[in-house]
Structure formats: structure tokens, C-alpha cells
Amino acid sequence: MNILVISDTHGSLDRTVKIFSLVKDPDLVFHMGDVLYHGPRNPIPEDYNPSKLAEFLKGKNISYVRGNCDADVDIMLLGLSEIPRISVEYIGNFKILRMHGDQFNENDLLDVLKHHECNVLIYGHTHIPKIEKREEFVIFNPGSPSLPKKGDGSFGIIEVLGDSMIFRLLNLEGRVLEEVTFP
């Protein structure tokens, strides 16, 4: 199973479309929030087109979590009735916690995982890509394709292979920047 993980697209049409052209037919797509609106603290991406991005994303098999810049009108444009702030789900033997990331401090990641009794945390918000193994946990942030704070934009892929997962961070050319196997 291949899972495409994106976050913090902030209305960036061209860069989001590029990711979907690089990753053909993922089994699942996780969007970690801040989908359409650029946000009051961010510059407007040069390819900013939130209404066309909403149209592009509609009908795709995407599991969203709500970010701090996702308003009710954004959810309506995506054709959804609601987007949860937190999602906990099992994929194979892994219990995954997904949230945008504005709900906690970066120093509290392990506590958040332990509190929810999960072994994988996937989040966004920081616009900084990260894969980190800590104790018996993995912390994964795909970064941002549109407003990156490190590099020129990134996204993630999770490959589930039986009792293991391979986490990959990629740039917008499809080059693997980092890879971690868990456990």
C-alpha cells in the first residue's frame, strides 16, 4: 500500500497538481491541513488559485485533517461536510495519529503520541519536512509544497509492507530527500 502525504498546500494549484503527476494512483492520500487559504501570516503563493485547487481535489480519495487556516467555506468548496481536527486509525499493525500540528508544541511530540497510544504521528503546520524515529515511535511531517521553510517544497510517501513502513520525504522533482524504515 502506498500513501501520499501532503500538507500546507495553501491554495497552491500548480505545485499540488505536480505532486499528483509524480505519484500516480496512490492507495490513499492524507492531507494534513491548510488546504486552500494562504493564511494571514503567509505570503500568497505565486500559483495561488484556491477555487481551482478545490475543484482539482474534489472527488479524489483524500482523508483530510483540519488545519488552523481551514475555514468552513474552504470545507464547503472541497465538497465536504466536515473535516476532523484529529484522526486516529489503524493501517496494518500501526496505530496512526494524524493532526495538523498547531495543537501542540514541537517539544511535546512524544507526549502527544503516548497520550493517544499511537506509534506513528503524521502532522503538518511547520512547513518543515521531518522523519524522526524516537523510542518505538515515528514522527512524520511532509513539509509544504507551496510555502516551504526548508528547501523548495516537499511531500511524503508512506509505503506499508506487511509489518513495516517506509517513510519517504521527496522534493517537487520526485527525488527522495530522506527515508526511514519503521520499525
N, C-alpha and C positions, 0 to 999 in steps of 0.2 A: 504494500500500500504506500502511495506517495501523497504527502500532504503539502500543499503550497501554503506558506505562511507569509502574510503581508500585514503591514501596519502603517498608520500615519500617511495615507495617500493624500490627504488634504486637498482633494479636488483635482489632482494632477492626472489628467487624462492620458497623455502620451506615454508617460513613464509606467502607468498601470497597465495600459494596453501592451506595452513592450514586455512586461513580465509575463503576461498571459501568452504572448507569442513564443517566449522562451520555454515555458513549461506547458507542454501540450497535455491535455486531458488528465489533470491530477485527480486522484480519487476523492479528494476533499480539499476545500480551501478554508483556511482560518484567516479572518480579517480581525486584527486586534484593536480596531477603533480609530477614530478620527478619519472618517471616510471622505466626506465631501467638503466641509468648511475648512478654510486655511487657518482660522483661529486668530484672535485679536493680537497675539504676541508674535505671530509669524509673518514673514513676508508672503506675498502672493506668488505661488509658483508660476513660472513663465508659461506653462501649459495648463493653467488653471481653467477648468471647464466643468464645474460640479454637476450641472444638469446632464451633460453628455456622459460624464463618468457614471452617474446614476443609471442612465439608460444602458450603458455598456455592462454594468454589473448585474442588472435585473435579470432574473431567470437563471443565473449561474448558481451552482450548488455551493453557496458560501455560508459559513457559520460565523456570524459576527459577535463581537462583544462591543459594548458601547464605550466610546471614549469621551473625554471631557469636552471635546468640540462637537460632538454629535447631538444635534438638537432634534426635537420631534419632527420638524419639517424635513430634515435630512432622512430620517427613518421613513417618512411618508414617500419621499422621492424615490427611495430604494424599493418601494412597493412592499414594505414590511409593516407589521402592526406594532412590533416592539423589538428591542434589542436588549438582552440582559447585560448587566454590568459585570457579572461573574458567571463563568460556566465551569462546571466540574463534570468530567466524563471519562469513561474508560475506553482505551483503544488497546486491544490485546490485554496484556498484563499490566499496563501502565495507567495510573490514575493521573489525569492531566487537569491542572488548574489553569484557566485562561481568564485574563482580565487586562484592561488597558494599561494600568500601572500608575495612574495618578492617585490611586487609593493608598499607596504605601511609600515608604522611604526606601531607597536602594539598599540601605544597610539592613533592612528588615526582611530580605527575601527568604532566608531560611525559616524565619519565624512564620511567615505567611504560608509557606509550603507545609510546615509541620502542623500549623493550626487547621488546615484543610485536609490533612492526612493524604497529601498527594506526593508523587515522586517526580513530577515534571511541572514546571511553571513556564507558561508562554505569555509574554506581555509585550507592550509597545511603549508609547508615551515619550521615551527619552530620545528617540531618533538616533540612537547609538546601537549598532549591532553587537550582539553578545551571545556566546555559548559558554557556559561555565558548569563544570561538574563540581559539586560540593557534597561531601559525605556521600549519601546514597540518593542524591538529587541532581537534576539538570535544570538549569535556568537558561531560557532561550528568548532572545529579543531579535526580531528580524531587521531592526533599524527602520529607516524610512526611504522609500524610493524618491520622494519629491522634495523633502526638506531635510537632507541628511546633516547630522552634526559631526559625522566622521565618514570620510570617503565621498564618493559621488552618487550614492544611493545603493540600497541593498534590499534583499528579501531573503526568505528562508525556505528550505525544503526539509521535511522530515520523512525519512524512509523507514517504514516499520517492517522489520524482518523477523517474524516469529517472536523470540524472546529478547530482541534487541531493537534499538532505534538508532539511526544515523541522522544526526543534526548537521545541516549544512547552511552556511551563510554564503550568498552569491552576490556579485555586483550586477549591474544592469546590462552587462555584456554576457552574463551567464557563467563567468569564471568563479570557481569556488574560492572563497576567501579564507574559510576555516571550516573544519569538520571535526565532529566529536561523536564517538560511538558510546552508547549507554545501554546496559550497564558496563 
